[in-house]
Amino acid sequence: MNLDSVRPWVVADAREAKGVISRAVLLISARMHACVAALSSAVPTVGISYLGKFEGQFEWFDVPRVVVPFERATDTALIKRLAEQLLNERNVRGSQLKLGDFGWL
């Protein structure tokens, strides 16, 4: 992970948080509300499920295959594969992003 490019961001409220998330290229999160904000903004999202709540939300957005059980959250190969799939799907829709743009993956 290239920490030189990581900058902390403190948001003032939920509106600002959704604004920040909506500009993300990819979100990997175990926070339900962050995932919902990303999914509702068409941001490719991998959810880390720890209470069984994520599956229903991701199914509602028609992306159930991108939920990872908490026990596999440290499986970097799995997370990377899912992220690549999401970014490749986005590329097909017109984006020119590549996973290589993310030094930490």
C-alpha positions as CSV (number, residue, x, y, z in Angstrom):
1,M,0.0,0.0,0.0
2,N,1.3,3.4,-0.9
3,L,0.6,5.5,2.1
4,D,2.1,8.6,0.5
5,S,-1.1,9.1,-1.5
6,V,-3.5,8.4,1.4
7,R,-5.0,11.4,3.1
8,P,-7.5,11.4,6.0
9,W,-10.8,13.0,5.3
10,V,-13.1,14.1,8.1
11,V,-16.7,14.7,6.9
12,A,-19.1,17.0,8.6
13,D,-22.3,15.2,8.0
14,A,-24.1,12.4,6.1
15,R,-24.5,14.5,2.9
16,E,-20.8,15.2,2.7
17,A,-20.0,11.5,3.4
18,K,-22.2,10.4,0.5
19,G,-20.6,13.0,-1.7
20,V,-17.2,11.7,-1.0
21,I,-18.3,8.1,-1.5
22,S,-20.1,8.9,-4.7
23,R,-16.8,10.2,-6.2
24,A,-14.9,7.0,-5.3
25,V,-13.7,4.7,-8.1
26,L,-14.2,1.6,-6.0
27,L,-15.4,0.9,-2.4
28,I,-14.4,-2.0,-0.2
29,S,-16.2,-1.7,3.1
30,A,-17.7,-3.5,6.1
31,R,-19.9,-0.5,6.8
32,M,-23.5,-1.0,5.5
33,H,-24.3,2.7,5.1
34,A,-21.1,3.3,3.2
35,C,-21.9,0.4,0.9
36,V,-25.5,1.6,0.3
37,A,-24.2,5.1,-0.5
38,A,-21.8,3.7,-3.0
39,L,-24.2,1.3,-4.6
40,S,-26.8,4.0,-4.9
41,S,-24.2,6.2,-6.6
42,A,-23.2,3.4,-9.1
43,V,-19.8,3.1,-7.4
44,P,-18.4,-0.5,-7.8
45,T,-18.6,-1.9,-4.3
46,V,-17.3,-5.0,-2.4
47,G,-19.1,-5.5,0.9
48,I,-17.5,-7.3,3.8
49,S,-20.5,-9.0,5.6
50,Y,-20.2,-9.6,9.4
51,L,-23.9,-9.9,10.5
52,G,-25.6,-11.3,7.4
53,K,-27.2,-8.0,6.5
54,F,-25.2,-7.2,3.4
55,E,-26.5,-10.0,1.3
56,G,-30.1,-8.6,1.1
57,Q,-28.9,-5.1,0.3
58,F,-26.6,-6.3,-2.4
59,E,-29.3,-8.5,-3.9
60,W,-31.6,-5.5,-3.9
61,F,-29.0,-3.7,-6.0
62,D,-28.6,-6.9,-8.2
63,V,-25.0,-7.5,-7.2
64,P,-25.1,-10.3,-4.7
65,R,-21.8,-11.9,-5.8
66,V,-19.7,-9.1,-4.4
67,V,-20.3,-9.8,-0.7
68,V,-17.4,-11.4,1.1
69,P,-18.0,-13.1,4.5
70,F,-16.1,-11.5,7.3
71,E,-14.1,-14.7,7.8
72,R,-12.6,-14.1,4.3
73,A,-12.0,-10.4,4.6
74,T,-8.2,-10.9,4.8
75,D,-8.3,-13.1,1.6
76,T,-6.5,-10.5,-0.5
77,A,-6.7,-12.7,-3.6
78,L,-10.5,-12.9,-3.4
79,I,-10.9,-9.2,-2.7
80,K,-8.6,-8.3,-5.6
81,R,-10.4,-10.7,-8.0
82,L,-13.8,-9.2,-7.1
83,A,-12.4,-5.6,-7.4
84,E,-10.9,-6.5,-10.8
85,Q,-14.2,-8.0,-12.0
86,L,-16.1,-4.8,-10.9
87,L,-13.6,-2.5,-12.6
88,N,-13.6,-4.7,-15.8
89,E,-17.4,-4.5,-15.9
90,R,-17.1,-0.7,-15.5
91,N,-14.6,-0.6,-18.3
92,V,-17.0,-2.4,-20.6
93,R,-19.5,0.4,-19.8
94,G,-17.0,3.1,-20.9
95,S,-14.5,3.7,-18.0
96,Q,-10.8,3.4,-18.7
97,L,-9.8,2.5,-15.2
98,K,-7.5,-0.4,-14.4
99,L,-6.8,-2.1,-11.1
100,G,-3.1,-1.0,-11.5
101,D,-4.4,2.5,-10.7
102,F,-4.6,1.4,-7.1
103,G,-1.2,0.9,-5.6
104,W,-2.5,-0.9,-2.6
105,L,-4.2,-3.7,-4.5
